[in-house]
Amino acid sequence: MERDIFDNLSPIDYRYKDPEVEKYLSENAFTKYKLQVECALAIALAHFGICTSEDVTAIEIACEHITTDEVYAEEKRIKHDIRALVNCIRKRVPEKTKPFVHMTATSYDIIDTANAMRYRDVVQKVLIPSLKELLRILTEISIREAETLQIGRTHGQHAVPITFGFAMSGYVSRLGKSIVHLQSLVEELPGKFSGAVGAYNSSSLFLNDPEEFEAVVLRGLGLKPAEHSTQIVPPESLTRLFCEVTIVAGILANLADDMRHLQRTEIGEVGEPVGESQVGSSTMPQKRNPINFENAKSLWKVVMPRIVTIFMDQISEHQRDLTNSASSRTYGEMIAYTVSATKRLTTIMERLSVDRENMDINLRREKNLAAEPLYLILAALGYPDAHEAVRVATVRAREAGLPLSTFAGQDQELGEYFKKMSPVQWAIIVDPTFSYFGLAVKKAKDIARNWRARLL
């Protein structure tokens, strides 16, 4: 009887399941990767004259037919996962081939090498392409909205003008850099074929150059050997990769959080698309909740703490202990959740509505918007304590309900300096949205075009 998916315990199986990720990170996929390593070992044994090409063919054919169910049944009997895999291969090959199955290998020659391959592949073939698609959308928004004025916000308060495209280009830059780091980090994931304690004891029995043998095994799998290994590959390469995955999840959460806040009723500068029959609340029919942005941040809350487990698994006693045996099986979920957040944000950002009218209204709501340029221009014109004078003026202008430029212009002392201002300076003070947004437009376009050229 087929198992009901809703009998599963983890929401990653029934709610955030991704067929692309499944091809690399499911238990069935892990079995296939371990079998690939066993085949690569047989090929290397034949290369060095220890077994024949017929033995290799027999092992490869056997590996094509082995299922995870079969391996788990054998593991239940003998209580060892890799020996169970080996037994399943051995029972499918001729007697003369049996001695060469898993010959010279220890369990983690197979496991760590298979892990390096599957994490490399899922990052290269699923995570990075998904991130690039999101990056493409963000570059388009950055260029399209490069000149859309928006109030900049610091500490949740209105600051000085920027553009929405400039705000988005920050995420383009951050995401682009992480993609580059991910590409580099997966290329550095090593494998190993150095035996039970990493000293090549077993392969030294049969080979004059065990390190060359290791290199040949791994070359067939697209990996390089770790410079030094014990029974396991040093954990730092994988730790660095998952650190970057965690950083990516944080960037996605930050983007989602910004969009969620901009969608607040009282701000209303962007809008998440809502389906025709989508329900926002079980009791308030008018609700249009930013559920996808909130979901992306929620997924980050799952991913981020798990890096602690990976750091804890960095420590393994002497040449190896088994304290990572359960915890290390959960690593792939970090990638799966990050892919889920990436794809969800891509779909939403592609259809994001930008309310330019509301952005303009919010921008002009701040009557003291001229405070920074006024202070700087007054200082440049020689006013001795420009910052304090403008600070006081903003307080009094707010109390009087007047724009800062009007109130300050009525001040006799400040008024003398106003007369010294150039027409451009005066225009900025009267209306900072006229040109007081620095390099926002240029930066938005330059950053978007740079990363589009580099990665897309």
C-alpha positions in Angstrom: 0.0 0.0 0.0 1.4 3.4 -1.0 2.3 5.6 2.0 0.0 8.7 2.4 2.3 11.7 2.1 0.4 13.4 5.0 1.6 10.6 7.3 5.0 12.2 7.1 6.3 14.2 10.1 8.3 16.9 8.4 6.6 19.7 6.5 9.5 19.6 4.0 8.0 16.4 2.7 4.3 17.4 2.3 4.3 21.2 2.1 7.7 22.4 0.9 8.6 19.5 -1.3 10.5 20.3 -4.5 11.0 17.7 -7.2 14.3 19.3 -8.3 15.8 19.1 -4.8 14.5 15.6 -4.3 16.6 14.4 -7.2 19.7 15.2 -5.1 18.8 15.2 -1.5 16.2 12.5 -0.9 17.3 9.2 0.6 16.8 7.5 -2.7 19.1 10.0 -4.3 21.7 9.5 -1.5 21.6 5.7 -2.2 22.3 6.4 -5.9 25.2 8.7 -5.1 26.8 6.1 -2.8 26.4 3.5 -5.5 28.2 5.9 -7.9 31.1 6.0 -5.5 31.3 2.2 -5.3 31.3 2.0 -9.1 34.1 4.7 -9.3 36.1 2.6 -6.8 35.7 -0.5 -9.0 36.8 1.4 -12.1 39.9 2.6 -10.2 40.7 -0.9 -9.0 40.6 -2.1 -12.6 42.7 0.9 -13.7 45.5 -0.3 -11.3 45.1 -4.0 -12.4 43.5 -5.2 -9.2 40.3 -6.4 -10.8 39.1 -6.8 -14.4 36.8 -4.8 -16.6 34.3 -7.6 -16.4 34.3 -7.2 -12.6 33.6 -3.5 -13.1 30.7 -4.2 -15.5 29.2 -6.7 -13.0 29.4 -4.1 -10.2 27.9 -1.4 -12.4 25.0 -3.6 -13.5 24.4 -4.6 -9.9 24.3 -1.0 -8.7 21.7 -0.1 -11.3 19.2 -2.4 -9.7 19.7 -1.8 -6.0 16.9 0.1 -4.2 16.9 2.0 -1.0 14.2 -0.4 0.4 16.5 -3.3 -0.2 19.4 -1.6 1.6 17.3 -0.6 4.5 16.0 -4.1 4.9 19.6 -5.4 5.0 20.6 -2.7 7.4 17.8 -3.7 9.7 19.3 -7.2 9.8 23.0 -6.3 10.3 22.8 -2.8 11.9 25.2 -1.1 9.5 24.2 1.1 6.7 27.2 1.0 4.3 27.9 -2.7 4.9 24.2 -3.2 4.0 24.8 -1.4 0.8 27.9 -3.5 0.1 26.0 -6.7 0.8 23.3 -5.7 -1.6 25.9 -5.3 -4.3 27.8 -8.5 -3.5 24.7 -10.7 -3.7 24.1 -9.5 -7.3 27.6 -10.1 -8.7 29.5 -13.3 -9.6 31.6 -15.1 -6.9 34.8 -14.0 -8.6 33.8 -10.3 -8.4 32.6 -10.3 -4.7 36.1 -9.6 -3.3 36.4 -6.4 -5.2 33.2 -4.8 -4.0 34.1 -2.0 -1.5 37.8 -3.2 -1.5 40.1 -0.8 0.5 37.2 1.5 1.4 35.8 2.5 4.7 32.3 3.6 5.2 33.0 7.3 5.1 35.1 7.1 2.0 31.7 6.3 0.5 29.5 8.6 2.6 31.6 11.8 2.6 32.4 11.5 -1.1 28.7 10.9 -1.9 27.8 13.9 0.2 30.3 16.2 -1.5 28.8 15.1 -4.9 25.2 15.6 -4.0 25.6 18.9 -2.2 27.8 20.1 -5.1 25.1 19.0 -7.6 22.1 20.4 -5.8 23.8 23.8 -5.3 25.0 24.0 -8.9 21.9 22.6 -10.5 19.1 23.8 -8.3 20.0 26.5 -5.7 22.2 28.7 -7.9 19.9 28.6 -10.9 17.0 29.5 -8.7 18.9 32.4 -7.1 19.9 33.6 -10.6 16.3 33.7 -11.6 15.5 35.8 -8.6 18.5 38.0 -9.3 17.2 38.5 -12.9 13.9 39.8 -11.5 15.6 42.1 -9.1 17.9 43.5 -11.7 14.8 44.3 -13.9 13.1 46.0 -11.0 16.3 48.0 -10.2 16.5 49.3 -13.7 12.8 49.9 -14.2 12.4 51.7 -10.9 15.8 53.4 -10.9 14.2 56.8 -11.1 11.1 56.1 -8.9 11.6 58.4 -5.9 11.1 56.9 -2.5 11.8 58.1 1.1 14.8 56.4 2.6 14.2 55.0 6.0 16.6 54.4 8.9 15.4 53.1 12.3 11.9 53.0 10.9 12.0 56.8 10.4 12.0 58.9 7.3 15.5 59.9 6.3 16.4 61.4 2.9 15.2 60.5 -0.6 16.5 57.5 -2.5 14.8 55.6 -5.4 13.1 52.3 -5.2 15.4 50.9 -7.8 18.4 51.9 -5.6 16.8 50.0 -2.7 16.4 46.9 -4.9 19.9 47.1 -6.2 21.2 46.6 -2.7 19.7 43.1 -2.8 21.0 42.6 -6.3 24.6 43.2 -5.0 24.2 41.1 -1.9 22.6 38.2 -3.7 25.1 38.4 -6.6 28.1 38.1 -4.2 26.5 35.1 -2.5 26.0 33.3 -5.8 29.7 33.9 -6.6 30.7 32.5 -3.2 28.4 29.5 -3.6 29.9 28.7 -6.9 33.4 28.8 -5.5 32.6 26.9 -2.3 31.0 23.9 -4.1 34.1 23.6 -6.3 36.2 23.2 -3.1 34.2 20.3 -1.6 36.7 17.4 -1.4 36.2 13.7 -1.3 38.4 11.0 0.3 39.6 7.5 -0.2 42.1 7.2 2.5 40.7 4.4 4.6 39.6 3.9 8.2 41.9 6.5 9.8 43.0 8.5 6.8 46.5 7.0 6.6 45.8 4.8 3.5 46.5 1.7 5.5 44.3 -0.6 3.5 45.2 0.7 0.0 48.9 0.5 0.9 48.6 -3.2 1.0 48.0 -3.4 -2.7 49.2 -0.1 -4.3 52.6 1.6 -4.5 50.9 5.0 -4.6 47.7 5.1 -2.6 47.3 8.8 -3.0 47.3 8.5 -6.8 44.7 5.7 -6.4 42.5 8.1 -4.3 42.9 10.8 -7.0 41.8 8.4 -9.7 38.7 7.3 -7.8 37.7 10.9 -7.1 38.6 12.2 -10.6 35.9 10.0 -12.0 33.4 11.7 -9.7 34.6 15.2 -10.4 36.2 15.7 -7.0 39.6 16.3 -5.6 41.0 14.6 -2.5 41.2 16.4 0.9 44.8 17.3 1.7 44.4 15.5 5.0 41.6 13.3 6.2 40.9 11.0 9.1 38.1 8.5 8.7 36.1 11.5 7.6 36.7 14.5 5.4 37.6 17.6 7.4 34.3 19.4 8.0 35.3 22.9 7.2 34.6 22.9 3.5 31.0 21.8 4.1 30.7 24.2 7.0 31.7 27.1 4.9 29.2 26.1 2.2 26.3 25.9 4.7 27.4 29.2 6.2 26.9 30.8 2.8 23.5 29.0 2.4 22.5 30.5 5.7 23.7 33.9 4.5 21.6 33.5 1.4 18.6 32.6 3.5 19.2 35.8 5.6 19.3 38.0 2.4 16.0 36.5 1.3 14.5 37.1 4.7 15.7 40.7 4.7 14.2 41.3 1.2 10.9 39.7 2.3 10.8 41.7 5.5 11.4 45.0 3.6 8.6 44.2 1.1 6.3 43.1 3.9 6.8 46.4 5.7 6.3 48.5 2.5 3.0 46.6 2.0 1.7 47.8 5.4 -1.7 49.5 5.1 -0.4 52.8 6.3 2.6 52.7 3.9 1.2 50.9 0.8 4.2 51.4 -1.5 4.3 47.9 -2.9 1.8 45.1 -3.2 2.1 41.3 -3.2 -0.1 39.8 -6.0 -3.3 38.2 -4.6 -5.2 35.4 -6.3 -8.8 35.9 -7.4 -10.1 33.4 -4.8 -7.3 34.0 -2.2 -8.5 34.4 1.4 -6.5 36.6 3.8 -8.4 35.9 7.0 -10.9 33.3 8.2 -12.9 36.1 9.8 -12.0 39.4 8.0 -12.8 39.2 4.3 -11.1 42.4 3.4 -7.6 41.2 4.4 -4.8 41.0 1.8 -2.0 39.5 3.8 1.7 39.4 2.6 1.8 35.7 3.2 4.6 34.8 0.7 6.9 37.4 2.1 6.1 36.2 5.6 6.7 32.7 4.6 10.1 33.4 3.2 11.1 35.0 6.5 9.7 32.0 8.4 11.8 29.6 6.4 14.9 31.6 7.3 14.0 31.0 11.0 14.2 27.3 10.2 17.5 27.5 8.3 19.5 30.0 10.4 19.6 28.1 13.7 20.6 24.8 12.0 24.1 26.2 11.2 24.7 25.8 14.9 24.3 22.0 14.5 26.8 22.1 11.6 29.3 24.0 13.8 28.8 21.4 16.6 29.5 18.6 14.1 32.8 20.3 13.3 34.3 18.5 16.3 34.9 14.7 16.0 37.0 12.9 18.5 40.4 11.7 17.3 40.1 10.0 13.9 36.3 10.0 14.2 33.3 9.5 16.5 29.7 9.0 15.6 28.2 12.1 17.3 27.2 13.5 13.9 25.5 10.4 12.6 21.9 11.7 13.1 22.5 15.4 12.9 24.4 15.3 9.6 21.5 13.7 7.9 19.5 16.9 8.3 21.9 19.2 6.5 20.2 19.0 3.1 17.0 20.4 4.6 18.7 23.8 4.9 19.2 23.8 1.1 15.7 22.6 0.5 14.1 25.3 2.6 16.3 28.0 1.0 15.3 26.8 -2.5 11.7 27.0 -1.4 12.1 30.6 -0.2 14.0 31.6 -3.3 11.3 30.2 -5.7 8.5 31.7 -3.7 10.1 35.2 -3.7 10.9 34.9 -7.4 7.2 34.3 -8.2 6.1 37.2 -6.0 8.7 39.7 -7.0 8.1 39.1 -10.7 4.5 40.3 -10.2 5.1 42.9 -7.5 3.1 46.0 -7.9 4.8 49.3 -7.2 2.6 52.2 -6.1 4.6 55.2 -7.3 1.8 57.6 -6.2 1.9 56.4 -2.6 5.7 56.5 -2.7 5.5 60.2 -3.7 2.9 60.9 -1.0 5.0 59.3 1.7 8.1 61.1 0.4 6.4 64.5 0.7 4.8 63.7 4.1 8.1 64.6 5.8 8.1 68.4 6.1 11.7 68.5 7.4 13.1 66.6 4.4 15.4 69.5 3.7 17.1 69.3 7.1 20.3 67.4 6.0 21.0 69.5 2.8 20.2 72.7 4.7 22.6 71.9 7.5 25.4 70.9 5.1 24.9 74.0 2.8 24.8 76.4 5.8 28.0 74.8 7.2 29.7 75.1 3.8 28.7 78.8 3.8 30.4 79.3 7.1 27.5 79.1 9.6 29.3 78.2 12.9 26.8 75.7 14.4 24.7 74.7 11.5 23.6 71.3 12.8 22.1 72.6 16.0 20.5 75.6 14.3 18.7 73.3 11.8 17.8 70.8 14.5 16.1 73.6 16.5 14.4 74.9 13.3 13.0 71.4 12.5 11.4 71.2 15.9 9.8 74.7 15.6 8.8 74.1 12.0 7.0 71.0 13.0 5.3 72.8 15.9 4.2 75.6 13.5 3.1 73.1 10.8 5.4 74.8 8.2 7.9 73.3 5.8 11.4 73.7 7.1 12.4 75.9 4.2 9.6 78.4 4.9 10.2 78.5 8.6 14.0 78.8 8.3 13.7 81.5 5.7 11.8 83.6 8.1 14.6 83.4 10.6 16.7 86.6 10.4 20.1 85.1 11.1 19.5 82.1 8.8 17.9 84.3 6.2 21.2 86.1 5.7 22.8 82.8 4.7 19.9 81.9 2.4 20.9 84.9 0.3 24.3 83.4 -0.3 22.9 80.1 -1.7 23.2 79.3 -5.4 19.9 78.8 -7.3 20.6 75.0 -7.3 21.2 75.0 -3.5 18.0 77.0 -3.0 16.0 74.7 -5.2 17.1 71.6 -3.1 16.1 73.4 0.2 12.7 74.3 -1.2 12.1 70.8 -2.6 14.7 68.1 -1.9 13.0 65.7 -4.2 14.2 68.1 -7.0 17.6 66.5 -7.1 18.7 65.5 -3.6 18.9 61.8 -4.1 22.7 61.6 -4.7 23.8 58.8 -7.0 20.7 56.6 -6.3 19.7 56.5 -10.0 23.2 55.8 -11.3 24.0 53.2 -8.6 20.7 51.3 -9.2 21.4 51.0 -12.9 25.2 50.4 -12.6 24.8 47.6 -10.0 22.0 45.9 -11.9 23.8 46.0 -15.2 27.1 44.8 -13.5 25.5 41.6 -12.0 23.4 41.0 -15.1 26.6 40.9 -17.2 28.4 38.8 -14.6 25.9 36.1 -13.8 22.8 36.3 -16.1 
